[in-house]
Amino acid sequence: MIEMIAALQPLVVGAVLIWSARVKLLNRHAATVARRSALVRLVGEHRTLPAYRLLGAVELILGALLLLPPALRLETAAATAVAVGFLGYLAYARRTAPTSSCGCLSSRPTPISGRSLGRAALLVAAAGLATLAPGDWPAALTDRPLAGGAALLAEAAAVVALSPELDAAWLLPLRRLRARLTNPLRGGTGLPLLATVQQVQLSDPYRRVAPLLRSDVREHWDDGEWRFVGHAAHYQGRPATAVFAVPLVDGGPDAVRVAVVDDATGQTLLALAGAGQPAGPRLDVVPA
Amino acid sequence: MPHTLDRRRLLATAALGGVVGATGLGSLAPDAAFAAGPATVEPGAPDPNFVEGRISKISGHLLLVTGSDTVLHSIRITDGTSIWKLHPTTFDQVAIGDGLYARGVRLPDGTLAADSVWVNIVNLHAHIAAVGRNLLHLDHKGQRIVAHVVPGRSAAVYNGTPAISDLSLLRVGRHVQVLGAWHPDTNEIDIATVYAAA
């Protein structure tokens, strides 16, 4: 069993290497991807793209050699060395440049996570296993097609599961489906304070008294059909409270009223109701 | 409490009753502008009337705040100060270790007399990685942030339309902007407002 699995490993490692090389060699955004990666710190800004492309070429050649039987021990040993080097690079990048992107299997910016490290470790194990027990993958697959296919499928699933770059293709749709079935954010009711504040801020009374306001919303309460919103205000040097009244149901900005009340005496200094007509010049357009 | 009720009744009566028609008084805009007093803004200079930092000590109505540049500030909370901590709240909800943004007026001794204080306020651009019961898992530049929906407080603004309480239109994988209150020293926040496309 273990020999059969070992014999299949060049196929897995080769496929991952070629996939990785595709991003580095053919992707239109390769230059951007390289700039976001930790290669910048390792080889310097202007050598980043050539290094990235060179890495892609090495991956492509090695991947092709692994896929084309026979898989020589030299090839799998080289693949192990590359995989170990890559694991080391990821660990280094995560320590020294935590905000850098992996640049591994996709051009999507992906921070280096435990999953990326897990995937690199899986590749090390796969290439190491192939080096220890070399075999011929077409023969192994024709000998036991069912078991071999299952092993390949499981390994491919592990690689995909450990690739944060591919989440958008399978994990997010699954989560979206679960959210659609269970609807976990249901149940929000009532008129949020922000809706009232937005209505106030669009109103004519607010525009008129805004220069007097000193504070954000200090208090708010509902009373019958109305919601009241209080701000601290200054009116001709006197501390005052500006209180806006907003109807709870069916009222546009026009329905907003305001009073500015002296804090010391309780005297109403200013009271305005929403005027249908805004202050200032106005052009009436009559439809023809 | 009776005092609060009396005061609220007075304010409500002032706002609803005895309304003077705006047109009857003429335009009040210039009047209001002059009543506000002169603005003292120096272009290009750091705003002296703004403070950010974390509260290291509370004595009476004075907050000692360490700014993120390690500068110490003292902030006086007055009767007219608005305090936001997920929602408009009172001074007793403010705790040591909370972060804050404060705006007010500098007193001659350097203390900031606060007009408005926003405690633990955060403003994040993130992607929704997953949703749970009254919970959003946000991906913020590769960091995971757990955002709690607070029933009755959290609001959503979809496509710039008026805010509503229904957050069920949020979708996994979409970009959102979240205003909320941080739980100090954790990666968790309570959602005040989430802005999204629907």
HADDOCK unambig.tbl for C-alpha pairs under 7 A between the chains (distance, minus, plus):
assign (segid A and resid 111 and name CA) (segid B and resid 142 and name CA) 5.66 0.50 0.50
assign (segid A and resid 172 and name CA) (segid B and resid 172 and name CA) 6.53 0.50 0.50
assign (segid A and resid 172 and name CA) (segid B and resid 173 and name CA) 6.35 0.50 0.50
assign (segid A and resid 175 and name CA) (segid B and resid 130 and name CA) 6.34 0.50 0.50
assign (segid A and resid 175 and name CA) (segid B and resid 172 and name CA) 6.85 0.50 0.50
assign (segid A and resid 176 and name CA) (segid B and resid 171 and name CA) 6.88 0.50 0.50
assign (segid A and resid 176 and name CA) (segid B and resid 172 and name CA) 5.52 0.50 0.50
assign (segid A and resid 179 and name CA) (segid B and resid 131 and name CA) 6.78 0.50 0.50
assign (segid A and resid 183 and name CA) (segid B and resid 168 and name CA) 6.93 0.50 0.50
assign (segid A and resid 184 and name CA) (segid B and resid 132 and name CA) 5.61 0.50 0.50
assign (segid A and resid 184 and name CA) (segid B and resid 133 and name CA) 4.37 0.50 0.50
assign (segid A and resid 184 and name CA) (segid B and resid 134 and name CA) 6.31 0.50 0.50
assign (segid A and resid 185 and name CA) (segid B and resid 133 and name CA) 6.02 0.50 0.50
assign (segid A and resid 185 and name CA) (segid B and resid 134 and name CA) 5.34 0.50 0.50
assign (segid A and resid 185 and name CA) (segid B and resid 167 and name CA) 5.83 0.50 0.50
assign (segid A and resid 185 and name CA) (segid B and resid 168 and name CA) 4.73 0.50 0.50
assign (segid A and resid 186 and name CA) (segid B and resid 166 and name CA) 6.94 0.50 0.50
assign (segid A and resid 186 and name CA) (segid B and resid 167 and name CA) 6.89 0.50 0.50
assign (segid A and resid 186 and name CA) (segid B and resid 168 and name CA) 5.22 0.50 0.50
assign (segid A and resid 187 and name CA) (segid B and resid 166 and name CA) 6.85 0.50 0.50
assign (segid A and resid 188 and name CA) (segid B and resid 151 and name CA) 6.39 0.50 0.50
assign (segid A and resid 188 and name CA) (segid B and resid 165 and name CA) 4.77 0.50 0.50
assign (segid A and resid 188 and name CA) (segid B and resid 166 and name CA) 4.38 0.50 0.50
assign (segid A and resid 188 and name CA) (segid B and resid 167 and name CA) 6.54 0.50 0.50
assign (segid A and resid 189 and name CA) (segid B and resid 165 and name CA) 5.35 0.50 0.50
assign (segid A and resid 189 and name CA) (segid B and resid 166 and name CA) 6.36 0.50 0.50
assign (segid A and resid 190 and name CA) (segid B and resid 152 and name CA) 6.93 0.50 0.50
assign (segid A and resid 190 and name CA) (segid B and resid 165 and name CA) 6.27 0.50 0.50
assign (segid A and resid 191 and name CA) (segid B and resid 164 and name CA) 6.43 0.50 0.50
assign (segid A and resid 191 and name CA) (segid B and resid 165 and name CA) 6.54 0.50 0.50
assign (segid A and resid 192 and name CA) (segid B and resid 153 and name CA) 6.63 0.50 0.50
assign (segid A and resid 192 and name CA) (segid B and resid 155 and name CA) 6.05 0.50 0.50
assign (segid A and resid 192 and name CA) (segid B and resid 163 and name CA) 6.80 0.50 0.50
assign (segid A and resid 192 and name CA) (segid B and resid 164 and name CA) 6.10 0.50 0.50
assign (segid A and resid 192 and name CA) (segid B and resid 165 and name CA) 5.92 0.50 0.50
assign (segid A and resid 194 and name CA) (segid B and resid 163 and name CA) 6.12 0.50 0.50
assign (segid A and resid 195 and name CA) (segid B and resid 162 and name CA) 5.65 0.50 0.50
assign (segid A and resid 195 and name CA) (segid B and resid 163 and name CA) 4.71 0.50 0.50
assign (segid A and resid 195 and name CA) (segid B and resid 164 and name CA) 6.78 0.50 0.50
assign (segid A and resid 208 and name CA) (segid B and resid 28 and name CA) 6.56 0.50 0.50
assign (segid A and resid 208 and name CA) (segid B and resid 29 and name CA) 4.96 0.50 0.50
assign (segid A and resid 208 and name CA) (segid B and resid 32 and name CA) 6.66 0.50 0.50
assign (segid A and resid 209 and name CA) (segid B and resid 32 and name CA) 5.94 0.50 0.50
assign (segid A and resid 211 and name CA) (segid B and resid 32 and name CA) 6.42 0.50 0.50
assign (segid A and resid 211 and name CA) (segid B and resid 33 and name CA) 5.61 0.50 0.50
assign (segid A and resid 211 and name CA) (segid B and resid 36 and name CA) 5.69 0.50 0.50
assign (segid A and resid 212 and name CA) (segid B and resid 32 and name CA) 6.45 0.50 0.50
assign (segid A and resid 212 and name CA) (segid B and resid 35 and name CA) 6.90 0.50 0.50
assign (segid A and resid 212 and name CA) (segid B and resid 36 and name CA) 4.87 0.50 0.50
assign (segid A and resid 214 and name CA) (segid B and resid 115 and name CA) 5.97 0.50 0.50
assign (segid A and resid 215 and name CA) (segid B and resid 81 and name CA) 6.47 0.50 0.50
assign (segid A and resid 215 and name CA) (segid B and resid 82 and name CA) 5.73 0.50 0.50
assign (segid A and resid 215 and name CA) (segid B and resid 115 and name CA) 4.96 0.50 0.50
assign (segid A and resid 215 and name CA) (segid B and resid 116 and name CA) 5.04 0.50 0.50
assign (segid A and resid 216 and name CA) (segid B and resid 82 and name CA) 5.67 0.50 0.50
assign (segid A and resid 216 and name CA) (segid B and resid 116 and name CA) 5.76 0.50 0.50
assign (segid A and resid 217 and name CA) (segid B and resid 82 and name CA) 6.15 0.50 0.50
assign (segid A and resid 217 and name CA) (segid B and resid 88 and name CA) 6.34 0.50 0.50
assign (segid A and resid 218 and name CA) (segid B and resid 82 and name CA) 4.40 0.50 0.50
assign (segid A and resid 218 and name CA) (segid B and resid 83 and name CA) 6.64 0.50 0.50
assign (segid A and resid 218 and name CA) (segid B and resid 88 and name CA) 5.81 0.50 0.50
assign (segid A and resid 219 and name CA) (segid B and resid 88 and name CA) 6.06 0.50 0.50
assign (segid A and resid 232 and name CA) (segid B and resid 80 and name CA) 5.42 0.50 0.50
assign (segid A and resid 234 and name CA) (segid B and resid 36 and name CA) 6.28 0.50 0.50
assign (segid A and resid 235 and name CA) (segid B and resid 35 and name CA) 5.38 0.50 0.50
assign (segid A and resid 235 and name CA) (segid B and resid 36 and name CA) 6.22 0.50 0.50
assign (segid A and resid 236 and name CA) (segid B and resid 35 and name CA) 4.47 0.50 0.50
assign (segid A and resid 236 and name CA) (segid B and resid 36 and name CA) 6.48 0.50 0.50
assign (segid A and resid 243 and name CA) (segid B and resid 11 and name CA) 6.43 0.50 0.50
assign (segid A and resid 243 and name CA) (segid B and resid 15 and name CA) 6.41 0.50 0.50
assign (segid A and resid 244 and name CA) (segid B and resid 15 and name CA) 6.50 0.50 0.50
assign (segid A and resid 245 and name CA) (segid B and resid 15 and name CA) 6.07 0.50 0.50
assign (segid A and resid 245 and name CA) (segid B and resid 16 and name CA) 6.95 0.50 0.50
assign (segid A and resid 257 and name CA) (segid B and resid 15 and name CA) 6.10 0.50 0.50
assign (segid A and resid 257 and name CA) (segid B and resid 16 and name CA) 6.94 0.50 0.50
assign (segid A and resid 258 and name CA) (segid B and resid 15 and name CA) 5.13 0.50 0.50
assign (segid A and resid 259 and name CA) (segid B and resid 14 and name CA) 5.67 0.50 0.50
assign (segid A and resid 259 and name CA) (segid B and resid 15 and name CA) 4.54 0.50 0.50
assign (segid A and resid 268 and name CA) (segid B and resid 14 and name CA) 6.26 0.50 0.50
assign (segid A and resid 271 and name CA) (segid B and resid 15 and name CA) 6.59 0.50 0.50
assign (segid A and resid 271 and name CA) (segid B and resid 19 and name CA) 5.47 0.50 0.50
assign (segid A and resid 271 and name CA) (segid B and resid 20 and name CA) 5.75 0.50 0.50
assign (segid A and resid 272 and name CA) (segid B and resid 19 and name CA) 5.89 0.50 0.50
assign (segid A and resid 272 and name CA) (segid B and resid 20 and name CA) 5.72 0.50 0.50
assign (segid A and resid 272 and name CA) (segid B and resid 21 and name CA) 6.15 0.50 0.50
assign (segid A and resid 272 and name CA) (segid B and resid 22 and name CA) 5.70 0.50 0.50
assign (segid A and resid 273 and name CA) (segid B and resid 19 and name CA) 6.27 0.50 0.50
assign (segid A and resid 273 and name CA) (segid B and resid 21 and name CA) 6.11 0.50 0.50
assign (segid A and resid 273 and name CA) (segid B and resid 22 and name CA) 6.54 0.50 0.50
assign (segid A and resid 275 and name CA) (segid B and resid 22 and name CA) 6.39 0.50 0.50
assign (segid A and resid 279 and name CA) (segid B and resid 27 and name CA) 6.36 0.50 0.50
